[in-house]
Amino acid sequence: MFKRNTTPTEAQQPVQAVERITSVLGSGVIWHGSIDGSGGVRIEGAFEGEIALRGMLVIGETGRVTCQNVRANAVIVAGAVRGNITTQKLEIRGSGRVWGDVVTTAFVTEEGAFLRGQIRMEETVELDLEPAPETTPSEAAQAESIAATEIIVPAPDQTQKIRKKKAKE
C-alpha cells in the first residue's frame, strides 16, 4: 500500500560523485581576506571577507562566515553565515544559520535550520567566477624555479673522453 514503485530507469541512474574537500580552515583560525579558486573548502573557524569558489564550500558546525556575497557551486551550512549566498545548490543543516538573501537552483534544509532572508530560485545561476587557471600559483612558481635552474652541459671534449673509455672496455 505504501510501497514506492520503482521503475528500471530510476534504479539505473548513476550516483553523482561527491566533491572532495581539498582545504580546511581549522576551528582555532580567524581569517580576514578572500578565498577564490577551485576545489572544495571547509571552514570550521571564523572567516571574514569574500568567497568566490568553483567547487564546494562547507561551513562546519563551528564555522562562522561573514561575507557580503558568498559565491560557490555548492554550499553546505552547518554553522553560521552572515551575507548573501549565490550558488547552484544550497543545503542548510539542522544546526545551520543564515542571515542573508539566497539565489540558487536547488535548496535543501533540515528541521531546525534557520534562514532570515529571501530565497530566489532560478533555473540557472550565474556565479560570475573567473575562469579556472591552468596552473595554481604554487605550480606556476615551481615551473618558474625549474625554468630558472641552470643546466650544466659537459664540454664536448669531456663527452669524447667518456665515449673513448667505453669503447676501450
MDAnalysis code that builds the backbone (N, CA, C; Angstrom):
import MDAnalysis as mda
import numpy as np

u = mda.Universe.empty(507, n_residues=169, atom_resindex=np.repeat(np.arange(169), 3), trajectory=True)
u.add_TopologyAttr("name", ["N", "CA", "C"] * 169)
u.add_TopologyAttr("resid", np.arange(1, 170))
u.add_TopologyAttr("resname", ["MET", "PHE", "LYS", "ARG", "ASN", "THR", "THR", "PRO", "THR", "GLU", "ALA", "GLN", "GLN", "PRO", "VAL", "GLN", "ALA", "VAL", "GLU", "ARG", "ILE", "THR", "SER", "VAL", "LEU", "GLY", "SER", "GLY", "VAL", "ILE", "TRP", "HIS", "GLY", "SER", "ILE", "ASP", "GLY", "SER", "GLY", "GLY", "VAL", "ARG", "ILE", "GLU", "GLY", "ALA", "PHE", "GLU", "GLY", "GLU", "ILE", "ALA", "LEU", "ARG", "GLY", "MET", "LEU", "VAL", "ILE", "GLY", "GLU", "THR", "GLY", "ARG", "VAL", "THR", "CYS", "GLN", "ASN", "VAL", "ARG", "ALA", "ASN", "ALA", "VAL", "ILE", "VAL", "ALA", "GLY", "ALA", "VAL", "ARG", "GLY", "ASN", "ILE", "THR", "THR", "GLN", "LYS", "LEU", "GLU", "ILE", "ARG", "GLY", "SER", "GLY", "ARG", "VAL", "TRP", "GLY", "ASP", "VAL", "VAL", "THR", "THR", "ALA", "PHE", "VAL", "THR", "GLU", "GLU", "GLY", "ALA", "PHE", "LEU", "ARG", "GLY", "GLN", "ILE", "ARG", "MET", "GLU", "GLU", "THR", "VAL", "GLU", "LEU", "ASP", "LEU", "GLU", "PRO", "ALA", "PRO", "GLU", "THR", "THR", "PRO", "SER", "GLU", "ALA", "ALA", "GLN", "ALA", "GLU", "SER", "ILE", "ALA", "ALA", "THR", "GLU", "ILE", "ILE", "VAL", "PRO", "ALA", "PRO", "ASP", "GLN", "THR", "GLN", "LYS", "ILE", "ARG", "LYS", "LYS", "LYS", "ALA", "LYS", "GLU"])
u.atoms.positions = np.array([
    [0.815, -1.191, 0.000],
    [0.000, 0.000, 0.000],
    [0.861, 1.259, 0.000],
    [1.894, 1.301, 0.864],
    [2.745, 2.477, 0.924],
    [4.073, 2.247, 0.237],
    [4.219, 1.105, -0.378],
    [5.473, 0.781, -1.038],
    [5.630, 1.625, -2.299],
    [6.829, 2.176, -2.464],
    [7.095, 3.009, -3.614],
    [7.419, 2.128, -4.814],
    [6.759, 2.383, -5.916],
    [7.031, 1.638, -7.140],
    [8.271, 2.230, -7.792],
    [9.246, 1.377, -8.052],
    [10.449, 1.851, -8.722],
    [10.459, 1.314, -10.135],
    [10.881, 2.148, -11.051],
    [10.995, 1.727, -12.433],
    [12.449, 1.405, -12.710],
    [12.723, 0.595, -13.698],
    [14.112, 0.243, -14.009],
    [14.991, 1.468, -14.285],
    [14.435, 2.538, -14.871],
    [15.246, 3.726, -15.164],
    [15.681, 4.418, -13.872],
    [14.844, 4.399, -12.832],
    [15.227, 5.015, -11.557],
    [16.368, 4.247, -10.905],
    [16.317, 2.947, -10.976],
    [17.332, 2.127, -10.321],
    [18.683, 2.220, -11.025],
    [18.683, 2.538, -12.315],
    [19.920, 2.553, -13.070],
    [20.581, 3.923, -13.124],
    [20.004, 4.962, -12.523],
    [20.607, 6.287, -12.570],
    [21.918, 6.287, -11.797],
    [22.974, 6.857, -12.395],
    [24.264, 6.866, -11.704],
    [24.244, 7.812, -10.509],
    [24.977, 7.435, -9.484],
    [25.091, 8.274, -8.305],
    [26.140, 9.332, -8.597],
    [25.828, 10.599, -8.292],
    [26.775, 11.669, -8.554],
    [27.967, 11.554, -7.613],
    [29.135, 11.842, -8.147],
    [30.351, 11.790, -7.343],
    [30.353, 12.931, -6.331],
    [30.794, 12.636, -5.122],
    [30.873, 13.642, -4.084],
    [32.186, 14.393, -4.269],
    [32.094, 15.718, -4.275],
    [33.300, 16.514, -4.447],
    [34.135, 16.469, -3.182],
    [35.441, 16.411, -3.368],
    [36.350, 16.316, -2.233],
    [36.643, 17.686, -1.648],
    [36.891, 17.706, -0.356],
    [37.359, 18.905, 0.321],
    [38.878, 18.896, 0.231],
    [39.444, 19.941, -0.353],
    [40.891, 19.993, -0.530],
    [41.560, 20.949, 0.454],
    [40.806, 21.846, 1.080],
    [41.374, 22.810, 2.023],
    [40.459, 22.959, 3.228],
    [41.079, 23.111, 4.411],
    [40.310, 23.261, 5.647],
    [40.836, 24.461, 6.419],
    [39.925, 25.304, 6.865],
    [40.247, 26.396, 7.778],
    [39.823, 25.905, 9.155],
    [40.793, 25.572, 10.002],
    [40.522, 24.912, 11.282],
    [39.741, 25.742, 12.272],
    [39.248, 25.092, 13.315],
    [38.354, 25.738, 14.287],
    [39.044, 26.824, 15.107],
    [40.356, 26.778, 15.256],
    [41.048, 27.806, 16.025],
    [41.536, 28.971, 15.186],
    [41.200, 29.004, 13.895],
    [41.739, 30.003, 12.976],
    [40.710, 31.100, 12.709],
    [41.204, 32.348, 12.728],
    [40.383, 33.501, 12.341],
    [41.055, 34.103, 11.118],
    [40.332, 34.189, 10.003],
    [40.922, 34.615, 8.734],
    [40.151, 35.803, 8.170],
    [40.889, 36.850, 7.790],
    [40.314, 38.013, 7.110],
    [40.939, 38.067, 5.727],
    [40.134, 38.092, 4.675],
    [40.694, 38.134, 3.327],
    [39.716, 37.602, 2.315],
    [40.266, 36.870, 1.337],
    [39.391, 36.330, 0.294],
    [39.800, 34.907, -0.035],
    [38.807, 34.146, -0.420],
    [39.015, 32.786, -0.895],
    [38.466, 32.754, -2.309],
    [39.343, 32.433, -3.253],
    [38.871, 32.238, -4.615],
    [39.722, 31.160, -5.259],
    [39.186, 30.566, -6.294],
    [39.877, 29.470, -6.946],
    [38.935, 28.314, -7.167],
    [39.515, 27.112, -7.228],
    [38.685, 25.934, -7.445],
    [39.068, 24.864, -6.446],
    [38.113, 23.998, -6.150],
    [38.325, 22.937, -5.176],
    [37.297, 23.039, -4.074],
    [37.389, 22.117, -3.134],
    [36.460, 22.102, -2.017],
    [37.107, 22.712, -0.784],
    [36.377, 23.586, -0.090],
    [36.882, 24.261, 1.103],
    [35.911, 24.019, 2.248],
    [36.475, 23.673, 3.415],
    [35.683, 23.512, 4.632],
    [36.148, 24.559, 5.632],
    [35.209, 25.308, 6.196],
    [35.534, 26.342, 7.179],
    [34.974, 25.918, 8.526],
    [35.874, 25.697, 9.490],
    [35.487, 25.367, 10.860],
    [35.778, 26.533, 11.806],
    [36.595, 27.479, 11.341],
    [36.950, 28.640, 12.147],
    [36.085, 29.826, 11.764],
    [36.650, 31.034, 11.943],
    [35.939, 32.268, 11.601],
    [36.565, 32.856, 10.344],
    [35.731, 33.271, 9.395],
    [36.207, 33.861, 8.150],
    [35.424, 35.127, 7.880],
    [36.156, 36.178, 7.487],
    [35.509, 37.429, 7.105],
    [36.165, 37.929, 5.832],
    [35.382, 38.197, 4.802],
    [35.943, 38.668, 3.542],
    [35.065, 38.294, 2.370],
    [35.696, 37.843, 1.292],
    [34.991, 37.471, 0.067],
    [35.272, 36.012, -0.286],
    [34.247, 35.315, -0.770],
    [34.402, 33.935, -1.214],
    [33.830, 33.811, -2.619],
    [34.684, 33.375, -3.562],
    [34.276, 33.088, -4.937],
    [34.964, 31.785, -5.309],
    [34.223, 30.693, -5.280],
    [34.826, 29.368, -5.348],
    [34.166, 28.502, -6.409],
    [34.989, 27.937, -7.294],
    [34.499, 26.924, -8.240],
    [34.636, 25.598, -7.516],
    [33.579, 25.157, -6.895],
    [33.612, 23.922, -6.123],
    [32.657, 24.014, -4.949],
    [32.934, 23.180, -3.957],
    [32.053, 23.073, -2.800],
    [32.597, 23.863, -1.625],
    [31.709, 24.548, -0.923],
    [32.051, 25.261, 0.301],
    [31.219, 24.663, 1.422],
    [31.907, 24.200, 2.479],
    [31.225, 23.641, 3.639],
    [31.559, 24.507, 4.840],
    [30.540, 25.029, 5.492],
    [30.729, 25.756, 6.741],
    [30.323, 24.787, 7.841],
    [31.333, 24.280, 8.583],
    [31.088, 23.288, 9.623],
    [30.341, 23.879, 10.803],
    [29.995, 23.035, 11.765],
    [29.207, 23.469, 12.915],
    [29.884, 24.574, 13.707],
    [31.206, 24.590, 13.766],
    [31.920, 25.639, 14.490],
    [32.316, 26.791, 13.575],
    [31.971, 26.715, 12.291],
    [32.344, 27.741, 11.318],
    [31.467, 28.972, 11.407],
    [32.108, 30.143, 11.226],
    [31.411, 31.431, 11.223],
    [31.926, 32.224, 10.033],
    [31.041, 32.558, 9.091],
    [31.432, 33.259, 7.872],
    [30.662, 34.565, 7.781],
    [31.408, 35.656, 7.528],
    [30.800, 36.961, 7.295],
    [31.299, 37.461, 5.951],
    [30.410, 37.509, 4.958],
    [30.751, 37.942, 3.601],
    [29.603, 38.779, 3.055],
    [29.951, 39.720, 2.185],
    [28.883, 40.444, 1.522],
    [28.132, 39.497, 0.595],
    [28.897, 38.670, -0.151],
    [28.274, 37.708, -1.050],
    [29.153, 36.471, -1.162],
    [28.629, 35.326, -0.785],
    [29.316, 34.041, -0.924],
    [28.896, 33.464, -2.269],
    [29.891, 33.128, -3.112],
    [29.595, 32.531, -4.416],
    [30.370, 31.228, -4.525],
    [29.659, 30.129, -4.746],
    [30.277, 28.813, -4.911],
    [29.297, 27.916, -5.649],
    [29.828, 26.832, -6.248],
    [28.943, 25.912, -6.962],
    [27.965, 25.230, -6.020],
    [28.457, 24.798, -4.857],
    [27.597, 24.147, -3.866],
    [28.000, 24.656, -2.489],
    [27.010, 24.938, -1.649],
    [27.272, 25.441, -0.298],
    [26.485, 24.602, 0.693],
    [27.185, 24.112, 1.729],
    [26.544, 23.384, 2.819],
    [26.816, 24.176, 4.091],
    [25.755, 24.540, 4.800],
    [25.892, 25.362, 6.002],
    [25.443, 24.558, 7.217],
    [26.400, 24.273, 8.114],
    [26.081, 23.655, 9.399],
    [26.406, 24.627, 10.522],
    [27.120, 25.710, 10.192],
    [27.492, 26.754, 11.148],
    [26.667, 28.000, 10.883],
    [27.338, 29.159, 10.815],
    [26.633, 30.432, 10.639],
    [27.217, 31.215, 9.470],
    [26.327, 31.802, 8.673],
    [26.727, 32.655, 7.562],
    [25.956, 33.954, 7.661],
    [26.699, 35.064, 7.644],
    [26.083, 36.392, 7.585],
    [26.472, 37.008, 6.248],
    [25.529, 37.005, 5.322],
    [25.775, 37.530, 3.987],
    [24.928, 36.789, 2.973],
    [24.879, 37.354, 1.788],
    [24.088, 36.751, 0.716],
    [24.831, 35.554, 0.130],
    [24.076, 34.572, -0.345],
    [24.651, 33.365, -0.924],
    [24.106, 33.191, -2.336],
    [25.032, 33.043, -3.291],
    [24.676, 32.739, -4.676],
    [25.336, 31.412, -5.003],
    [24.521, 30.409, -5.303],
    [25.042, 29.070, -5.519],
    [24.101, 28.261, -6.389],
    [24.616, 27.175, -6.933],
    [23.757, 26.282, -7.688],
    [22.980, 25.374, -6.742],
    [23.597, 25.008, -5.613],
    [22.895, 24.164, -4.643],
    [23.244, 24.615, -3.234],
    [22.222, 24.878, -2.427],
    [22.410, 25.270, -1.030],
    [21.744, 24.241, -0.139],
    [22.502, 23.809, 0.872],
    [21.961, 22.904, 1.881],
    [22.209, 23.530, 3.246],
    [21.139, 23.733, 4.013],
    [21.270, 24.254, 5.378],
    [20.925, 23.117, 6.322],
    [21.913, 22.689, 7.078],
    [21.725, 21.588, 8.027],
    [20.953, 22.064, 9.243],
    [20.570, 21.146, 10.113],
    [19.776, 21.462, 11.300],
    [20.447, 22.469, 12.221],
    [21.762, 22.462, 12.270],
    [22.491, 23.404, 13.122],
    [22.885, 24.676, 12.368],
    [22.527, 24.766, 11.088],
    [22.939, 25.890, 10.253],
    [22.090, 27.133, 10.450],
    [22.758, 28.303, 10.331],
    [22.095, 29.597, 10.469],
    [22.559, 30.500, 9.334],
    [21.617, 31.109, 8.625],
    [21.944, 32.015, 7.525],
    [21.162, 33.306, 7.705],
    [21.902, 34.429, 7.675],
    [21.300, 35.754, 7.685],
    [21.687, 36.406, 6.372],
    [20.791, 36.370, 5.392],
    [21.075, 36.952, 4.086],
    [20.167, 36.362, 3.031],
    [20.195, 36.972, 1.861],
    [19.377, 36.521, 0.745],
    [20.092, 35.422, -0.025],
    [19.309, 34.532, -0.621],
    [19.851, 33.372, -1.326],
    [19.331, 33.356, -2.759],
    [20.241, 33.102, -3.708],
    [19.871, 32.844, -5.100],
    [20.435, 31.466, -5.425],
    [19.574, 30.536, -5.839],
    [20.012, 29.158, -6.058],
    [19.106, 28.447, -7.055],
    [19.573, 27.282, -7.535],
    [18.732, 26.433, -8.381],
    [18.158, 25.273, -7.579],
    [18.814, 24.925, -6.460],
    [18.338, 23.816, -5.623],
    [18.543, 24.190, -4.160],
    [17.559, 23.873, -3.333],
    [17.608, 24.239, -1.921],
    [17.170, 23.047, -1.075],
    [18.002, 22.702, -0.081],
    [17.701, 21.607, 0.836],
    [17.870, 22.137, 2.246],
    [16.970, 21.739, 3.128],
    [17.076, 22.170, 4.518],
    [16.637, 21.046, 5.444],
    [17.167, 21.068, 6.651],
    [16.777, 20.090, 7.665],
    [15.944, 20.798, 8.731],
    [15.239, 20.006, 9.503],
    [14.468, 20.560, 10.609],
    [15.417, 21.235, 11.594],
    [15.075, 22.448, 12.011],
    [15.908, 23.197, 12.938],
    [16.787, 24.224, 12.256],
    [16.916, 24.160, 10.929],
    [17.729, 25.125, 10.189],
    [17.078, 26.508, 10.264],
    [17.914, 27.558, 10.146],
    [17.428, 28.927, 10.277],
    [17.854, 29.731, 9.056],
    [16.918, 30.498, 8.502],
    [17.209, 31.401, 7.396],
    [16.417, 32.676, 7.594],
    [17.126, 33.796, 7.685],
    [16.453, 35.087, 7.731],
    [16.878, 35.835, 6.477],
    [16.005, 35.850, 5.513],
    [16.287, 36.465, 4.221],
    [15.328, 35.909, 3.194],
    [15.552, 36.253, 1.959],
    [14.689, 35.797, 0.881],
    [15.404, 34.741, 0.057],
    [14.619, 33.799, -0.453],
    [15.156, 32.789, -1.355],
    [14.573, 33.050, -2.736],
    [15.464, 33.157, -3.718],
    [15.024, 33.292, -5.103],
    [15.575, 32.094, -5.856],
    [14.677, 31.255, -6.353],
    [15.092, 30.063, -7.078],
    [15.016, 30.356, -8.573],
    [16.111, 30.017, -9.258],
    [16.226, 30.254, -10.693],
    [16.472, 28.932, -11.406],
    [16.234, 28.901, -12.708],
    [16.547, 27.700, -13.486],
    [18.052, 27.532, -13.630],
    [18.772, 28.633, -13.805],
    [20.233, 28.617, -13.847],
    [20.739, 29.796, -13.030],
    [21.924, 29.628, -12.459],
    [22.522, 30.695, -11.657],
    [23.893, 31.018, -12.229],
    [24.126, 32.283, -12.529],
    [25.436, 32.735, -12.993],
    [26.239, 33.153, -11.770],
    [27.359, 32.465, -11.540],
    [28.187, 32.757, -10.375],
    [29.208, 33.852, -10.658],
    [29.437, 34.194, -11.938],
    [30.408, 35.218, -12.338],
    [31.779, 34.964, -11.719],
    [32.230, 33.722, -11.806],
    [33.551, 33.362, -11.291],
    [34.568, 33.495, -12.414],
    [35.797, 33.864, -12.047],
    [36.861, 33.964, -13.035],
    [37.140, 32.576, -13.593],
    [37.602, 32.486, -14.844],
    [37.907, 31.157, -15.388],
    [39.004, 30.488, -14.583],
    [38.926, 29.171, -14.531],
    [39.903, 28.399, -13.754],
    [41.283, 28.553, -14.377],
    [42.280, 28.884, -13.561],
    [43.624, 28.982, -14.110],
    [44.126, 27.594, -14.494],
    [44.989, 27.550, -15.527],
    [45.517, 26.260, -15.950],
    [46.488, 25.708, -14.917],
    [47.157, 26.612, -14.182],
    [48.042, 26.185, -13.109],
    [47.758, 27.040, -11.891],
    [47.977, 26.474, -10.739],
    [47.824, 27.229, -9.498],
    [49.049, 28.105, -9.310],
    [48.988, 29.145, -8.474],
    [50.164, 29.985, -8.244],
    [51.378, 29.182, -7.773],
    [51.175, 28.165, -6.936],
    [52.314, 27.363, -6.465],
    [52.902, 26.536, -7.607],
    [52.043, 26.014, -8.487],
    [52.544, 25.273, -9.640],
    [53.299, 26.206, -10.582],
    [52.805, 27.428, -10.765],
    [53.478, 28.395, -11.630],
    [54.838, 28.771, -11.044],
    [54.919, 28.968, -9.733],
    [56.187, 29.297, -9.086],
    [57.164, 28.134, -9.217],
    [56.657, 26.920, -9.078],
    [57.500, 25.738, -9.204],
    [58.045, 25.627, -10.632],
    [57.222, 25.862, -11.614],
    [57.649, 25.809, -13.010],
    [58.670, 26.899, -13.299],
    [58.456, 28.090, -12.701],
    [59.390, 29.194, -12.877],
    [60.755, 28.859, -12.299],
    [60.783, 28.252, -11.107],
    [62.064, 27.913, -10.482],
    [62.783, 26.816, -11.271],
    [62.036, 25.895, -11.838],
    [62.647, 24.853, -12.669],
    [63.229, 25.482, -13.926],
    [62.487, 26.424, -14.523],
    [62.971, 27.084, -15.736],
    [64.210, 27.927, -15.444],
    [64.315, 28.488, -14.244],
    [65.448, 29.336, -13.888],
    [66.673, 28.521, -13.465],
    [66.501, 27.235, -13.226],
    [67.623, 26.395, -12.805],
    [68.621, 26.255, -13.952],
    [69.889, 26.492, -13.620],
    [70.941, 26.410, -14.628],
    [71.226, 24.951, -14.954],
    [71.300, 24.644, -16.234],
    [71.602, 23.284, -16.673],
    [73.059, 23.256, -17.107],
    [73.831, 22.381, -16.525],
    [75.249, 22.269, -16.852],
    [75.419, 21.140, -17.851],
    [75.918, 21.514, -19.021],
    [76.155, 20.544, -20.083],
    [77.662, 20.308, -20.147],
    [78.120, 19.064, -20.137],
    [79.566, 18.810, -20.197],
    [80.168, 19.330, -21.497],
    [81.393, 19.761, -21.398],
    [82.105, 20.261, -22.574],
    [82.280, 19.132, -23.573],
    [82.387, 19.441, -24.864],
    [82.487, 18.397, -25.884],
    [83.676, 17.461, -25.680],
    [84.823, 17.982, -25.216],
    [85.980, 17.116, -25.042],
    [85.776, 16.101, -23.921],
    [84.995, 16.458, -22.878],
    [84.713, 15.506, -21.797],
    [83.830, 14.377, -22.317],
    [82.886, 14.691, -23.171],
    [81.996, 13.692, -23.726],
    [82.792, 12.698, -24.566],
    [83.738, 13.197, -25.345],
    [84.547, 12.325, -26.183],
    [85.387, 11.376, -25.335],
    [85.944, 11.871, -24.211],
    [86.750, 11.029, -23.337],
    [85.916, 9.889, -22.774],
    [84.693, 10.184, -22.395],
    [83.804, 9.166, -21.842],
    [83.516, 8.113, -22.908],
    [83.244, 8.536, -24.119],
    [82.955, 7.598, -25.209],
    [84.165, 6.720, -25.501],
    [85.362, 7.317, -25.480],
    [86.562, 6.554, -25.765],
    [86.796, 5.505, -24.710],
    [86.542, 5.869, -23.430],
    [86.727, 4.898, -22.345],
    [85.757, 3.732, -22.516],
    [84.518, 4.022, -22.884],
    [83.518, 2.968, -23.069],
    [83.903, 2.084, -24.250],
    [84.488, 2.687, -25.289],
    [84.885, 1.912, -26.468],
    [86.016, 0.961, -26.147],
    [86.938, 1.368, -25.256],
    [88.073, 0.522, -24.893],
    [87.628, -0.642, -24.041],
    [86.572, -0.493, -23.270],
    [86.114, -1.555, -22.349],
    [85.434, -2.642, -23.046],
])
